[in-house]
Amino acid sequence: MEEYRWILCPICKNKTRSKIRKDTELKKFPLYCPKCKRETLISVNSFHITVIKEPDADAKTQSQ
């Protein structure tokens, strides 16, 4: 039987609407959290989730 896990939001730690399996690989995936309503870029490889921080994202938020 395949093992599935929910992807947790890296900001608020709640479940998102996405599941992953052990063999799931994602690169620069835009993960949206329905609870905190934020989008975060992540990479996934064998249940290991890495948050990607883009330098341009901070500059865009500060200029608005």
N, CA, C and O atoms as a GROMACS GRO file, in nm:
protein
  256
    1MET      N    1   0.083  -0.118   0.000
    1MET     CA    2   0.000   0.000   0.000
    1MET      C    3   0.088   0.125   0.000
    1MET      O    4   0.185   0.135   0.075
    2GLU      N    5   0.053   0.220  -0.085
    2GLU     CA    6   0.129   0.344  -0.095
    2GLU      C    7   0.103   0.433   0.026
    2GLU      O    8  -0.009   0.443   0.074
    3GLU      N    9   0.208   0.496   0.074
    3GLU     CA   10   0.194   0.590   0.186
    3GLU      C   11   0.182   0.731   0.130
    3GLU      O   12   0.265   0.774   0.049
    4TYR      N   13   0.079   0.801   0.173
    4TYR     CA   14   0.056   0.939   0.133
    4TYR      C   15   0.070   1.029   0.255
    4TYR      O   16   0.041   0.987   0.367
    5ARG      N   17   0.115   1.150   0.234
    5ARG     CA   18   0.121   1.250   0.340
    5ARG      C   19   0.069   1.382   0.288
    5ARG      O   20   0.087   1.416   0.171
    6TRP      N   21   0.005   1.456   0.375
    6TRP     CA   22  -0.039   1.590   0.340
    6TRP      C   23   0.081   1.683   0.344
    6TRP      O   24   0.169   1.668   0.428
    7ILE      N   25   0.084   1.780   0.254
    7ILE     CA   26   0.187   1.883   0.260
    7ILE      C   27   0.138   1.989   0.359
    7ILE      O   28   0.027   2.039   0.347
    8LEU      N   29   0.220   2.020   0.456
    8LEU     CA   30   0.185   2.122   0.554
    8LEU      C   31   0.238   2.258   0.509
    8LEU      O   32   0.346   2.268   0.450
    9CYS      N   33   0.162   2.360   0.538
    9CYS     CA   34   0.203   2.496   0.504
    9CYS      C   35   0.326   2.532   0.587
    9CYS      O   36   0.325   2.515   0.709
   10PRO      N   37   0.433   2.582   0.524
   10PRO     CA   38   0.554   2.618   0.600
   10PRO      C   39   0.534   2.743   0.686
   10PRO      O   40   0.616   2.770   0.773
   11ILE      N   41   0.428   2.818   0.662
   11ILE     CA   42   0.404   2.941   0.738
   11ILE      C   43   0.317   2.914   0.861
   11ILE      O   44   0.357   2.946   0.973
   12CYS      N   45   0.198   2.855   0.840
   12CYS     CA   46   0.106   2.836   0.952
   12CYS      C   47   0.098   2.690   1.001
   12CYS      O   48   0.031   2.662   1.100
   13LYS      N   49   0.166   2.598   0.934
   13LYS     CA   50   0.175   2.456   0.972
   13LYS      C   51   0.043   2.378   0.963
   13LYS      O   52   0.031   2.271   1.022
   14ASN      N   53  -0.056   2.430   0.889
   14ASN     CA   54  -0.180   2.359   0.868
   14ASN      C   55  -0.174   2.278   0.740
   14ASN      O   56  -0.088   2.302   0.654
   15LYS      N   57  -0.266   2.180   0.727
   15LYS     CA   58  -0.271   2.099   0.608
   15LYS      C   59  -0.314   2.182   0.487
   15LYS      O   60  -0.402   2.268   0.498
   16THR      N   61  -0.252   2.155   0.374
   16THR     CA   62  -0.294   2.217   0.248
   16THR      C   63  -0.383   2.116   0.176
   16THR      O   64  -0.418   2.012   0.232
   17ARG      N   65  -0.419   2.144   0.053
   17ARG     CA   66  -0.505   2.053  -0.023
   17ARG      C   67  -0.423   1.959  -0.110
   17ARG      O   68  -0.478   1.894  -0.200
   18SER      N   69  -0.294   1.949  -0.084
   18SER     CA   70  -0.206   1.866  -0.166
   18SER      C   71  -0.150   1.751  -0.085
   18SER      O   72  -0.112   1.766   0.031
   19LYS      N   73  -0.144   1.635  -0.149
   19LYS     CA   74  -0.082   1.516  -0.090
   19LYS      C   75   0.039   1.478  -0.173
   19LYS      O   76   0.045   1.506  -0.292
   20ILE      N   77   0.134   1.412  -0.108
   20ILE     CA   78   0.251   1.361  -0.180
   20ILE      C   79   0.274   1.216  -0.143
   20ILE      O   80   0.233   1.170  -0.036
   21ARG      N   81   0.340   1.143  -0.233
   21ARG     CA   82   0.383   1.006  -0.205
   21ARG      C   83   0.534   1.006  -0.190
   21ARG      O   84   0.600   1.107  -0.215
   22LYS      N   85   0.589   0.893  -0.149
   22LYS     CA   86   0.734   0.884  -0.128
   22LYS      C   87   0.811   0.910  -0.258
   22LYS      O   88   0.921   0.965  -0.254
   23ASP      N   89   0.755   0.872  -0.372
   23ASP     CA   90   0.824   0.891  -0.499
   23ASP      C   91   0.791   1.024  -0.567
   23ASP      O   92   0.826   1.043  -0.684
   24THR      N   93   0.726   1.116  -0.497
   24THR     CA   94   0.691   1.247  -0.554
   24THR      C   95   0.814   1.338  -0.560
   24THR      O   96   0.889   1.349  -0.464
   25GLU      N   97   0.831   1.402  -0.675
   25GLU     CA   98   0.938   1.500  -0.693
   25GLU      C   99   0.878   1.626  -0.751
   25GLU      O  100   0.814   1.623  -0.857
   26LEU      N  101   0.897   1.738  -0.683
   26LEU     CA  102   0.847   1.868  -0.729
   26LEU      C  103   0.962   1.968  -0.725
   26LEU      O  104   1.046   1.965  -0.636
   27LYS      N  105   0.964   2.056  -0.823
   27LYS     CA  106   1.063   2.164  -0.826
   27LYS      C  107   0.989   2.295  -0.846
   27LYS      O  108   0.912   2.309  -0.941
   28LYS      N  109   1.013   2.391  -0.758
   28LYS     CA  110   0.951   2.523  -0.765
   28LYS      C  111   0.799   2.513  -0.777
   28LYS      O  112   0.738   2.576  -0.863
   29PHE      N  113   0.739   2.433  -0.689
   29PHE     CA  114   0.594   2.414  -0.688
   29PHE      C  115   0.529   2.525  -0.607
   29PHE      O  116   0.565   2.546  -0.491
   30PRO      N  117   0.431   2.598  -0.666
   30PRO     CA  118   0.363   2.704  -0.591
   30PRO      C  119   0.256   2.645  -0.499
   30PRO      O  120   0.144   2.617  -0.543
   31LEU      N  121   0.288   2.627  -0.373
   31LEU     CA  122   0.198   2.569  -0.275
   31LEU      C  123   0.109   2.679  -0.217
   31LEU      O  124   0.159   2.777  -0.162
   32TYR      N  125  -0.024   2.661  -0.230
   32TYR     CA  126  -0.118   2.760  -0.176
   32TYR      C  127  -0.181   2.704  -0.050
   32TYR      O  128  -0.223   2.589  -0.046
   33CYS      N  129  -0.187   2.786   0.054
   33CYS     CA  130  -0.250   2.748   0.180
   33CYS      C  131  -0.386   2.816   0.189
   33CYS      O  132  -0.394   2.939   0.187
   34PRO      N  133  -0.495   2.738   0.199
   34PRO     CA  134  -0.628   2.799   0.209
   34PRO      C  135  -0.654   2.866   0.344
   34PRO      O  136  -0.742   2.950   0.356
   35LYS      N  137  -0.577   2.829   0.446
   35LYS     CA  138  -0.596   2.887   0.579
   35LYS      C  139  -0.535   3.027   0.588
   35LYS      O  140  -0.605   3.123   0.623
   36CYS      N  141  -0.406   3.040   0.558
   36CYS     CA  142  -0.341   3.172   0.569
   36CYS      C  143  -0.341   3.248   0.436
   36CYS      O  144  -0.298   3.363   0.430
   37LYS      N  145  -0.390   3.183   0.330
   37LYS     CA  146  -0.405   3.245   0.198
   37LYS      C  147  -0.274   3.300   0.141
   37LYS      O  148  -0.271   3.407   0.081
   38ARG      N  149  -0.168   3.224   0.161
   38ARG     CA  150  -0.038   3.261   0.106
   38ARG      C  151   0.011   3.152   0.013
   38ARG      O  152  -0.027   3.036   0.024
   39GLU      N  153   0.096   3.193  -0.078
   39GLU     CA  154   0.157   3.100  -0.171
   39GLU      C  155   0.307   3.095  -0.144
   39GLU      O  156   0.372   3.198  -0.127
   40THR      N  157   0.362   2.974  -0.141
   40THR     CA  158   0.503   2.954  -0.113
   40THR      C  159   0.560   2.859  -0.216
   40THR      O  160   0.497   2.759  -0.251
   41LEU      N  161   0.679   2.888  -0.266
   41LEU     CA  162   0.746   2.797  -0.358
   41LEU      C  163   0.819   2.690  -0.278
   41LEU      O  164   0.895   2.719  -0.186
   42ILE      N  165   0.794   2.564  -0.315
   42ILE     CA  166   0.859   2.453  -0.246
   42ILE      C  167   0.918   2.355  -0.347
   42ILE      O  168   0.880   2.354  -0.464
   43SER      N  169   1.010   2.275  -0.300
   43SER     CA  170   1.062   2.160  -0.374
   43SER      C  171   1.043   2.039  -0.285
   43SER      O  172   1.060   2.048  -0.163
   44VAL      N  173   1.008   1.925  -0.345
   44VAL     CA  174   0.984   1.802  -0.270
   44VAL      C  175   1.060   1.688  -0.334
   44VAL      O  176   1.062   1.674  -0.456
   45ASN      N  177   1.124   1.608  -0.249
   45ASN     CA  178   1.193   1.488  -0.295
   45ASN      C  179   1.191   1.386  -0.182
   45ASN      O  180   1.253   1.408  -0.078
   46SER      N  181   1.121   1.275  -0.200
   46SER     CA  182   1.111   1.167  -0.100
   46SER      C  183   1.066   1.219   0.037
   46SER      O  184   1.135   1.196   0.137
   47PHE      N  185   0.954   1.286   0.042
   47PHE     CA  186   0.895   1.343   0.163
   47PHE      C  187   0.977   1.454   0.226
   47PHE      O  188   0.940   1.506   0.331
   48HIS      N  189   1.087   1.493   0.164
   48HIS     CA  190   1.168   1.605   0.216
   48HIS      C  191   1.124   1.732   0.145
   48HIS      O  192   1.142   1.745   0.024
   49ILE      N  193   1.068   1.827   0.220
   49ILE     CA  194   1.015   1.951   0.164
   49ILE      C  195   1.112   2.065   0.194
   49ILE      O  196   1.152   2.086   0.308
   50THR      N  197   1.148   2.138   0.089
   50THR     CA  198   1.237   2.252   0.102
   50THR      C  199   1.166   2.378   0.054
   50THR      O  200   1.109   2.379  -0.055
   51VAL      N  201   1.168   2.483   0.135
   51VAL     CA  202   1.108   2.610   0.096
   51VAL      C  203   1.210   2.689   0.016
   51VAL      O  204   1.325   2.702   0.056
   52ILE      N  205   1.166   2.740  -0.099
   52ILE     CA  206   1.254   2.817  -0.187
   52ILE      C  207   1.227   2.964  -0.162
   52ILE      O  208   1.114   3.011  -0.175
   53LYS      N  209   1.331   3.037  -0.129
   53LYS     CA  210   1.318   3.180  -0.108
   53LYS      C  211   1.378   3.250  -0.228
   53LYS      O  212   1.497   3.235  -0.258
   54GLU      N  213   1.295   3.327  -0.296
   54GLU     CA  214   1.342   3.402  -0.411
   54GLU      C  215   1.372   3.545  -0.369
   54GLU      O  216   1.290   3.607  -0.302
   55PRO      N  217   1.487   3.599  -0.406
   55PRO     CA  218   1.522   3.735  -0.366
   55PRO      C  219   1.428   3.840  -0.424
   55PRO      O  220   1.407   3.944  -0.362
   56ASP      N  221   1.370   3.817  -0.541
   56ASP     CA  222   1.279   3.913  -0.604
   56ASP      C  223   1.146   3.923  -0.531
   56ASP      O  224   1.079   4.026  -0.539
   57ALA      N  225   1.104   3.819  -0.462
   57ALA     CA  226   0.976   3.820  -0.392
   57ALA      C  227   0.974   3.923  -0.280
   57ALA      O  228   0.872   3.989  -0.260
   58ASP      N  229   1.083   3.938  -0.206
   58ASP     CA  230   1.089   4.036  -0.098
   58ASP      C  231   1.085   4.178  -0.153
   58ASP      O  232   1.022   4.266  -0.094
   59ALA      N  233   1.151   4.201  -0.263
   59ALA     CA  234   1.155   4.336  -0.321
   59ALA      C  235   1.018   4.377  -0.372
   59ALA      O  236   0.981   4.494  -0.362
   60LYS      N  237   0.942   4.283  -0.426
   60LYS     CA  238   0.809   4.314  -0.478
   60LYS      C  239   0.712   4.350  -0.366
   60LYS      O  240   0.633   4.443  -0.380
   61THR      N  241   0.719   4.278  -0.255
   61THR     CA  242   0.627   4.305  -0.143
   61THR      C  243   0.660   4.438  -0.075
   61THR      O  244   0.569   4.508  -0.031
   62GLN      N  245   0.786   4.473  -0.066
   62GLN     CA  246   0.823   4.598   0.000
   62GLN      C  247   0.789   4.720  -0.085
   62GLN      O  248   0.763   4.828  -0.031
   63SER      N  249   0.790   4.705  -0.218
   63SER     CA  250   0.762   4.820  -0.304
   63SER      C  251   0.614   4.850  -0.316
   63SER      O  252   0.578   4.958  -0.363
   64GLN      N  253   0.526   4.757  -0.275
   64GLN     CA  254   0.381   4.779  -0.289
   64GLN      C  255   0.322   4.854  -0.177
   64GLN      O  256   0.202   4.880  -0.176
   0.00000   0.00000   0.00000
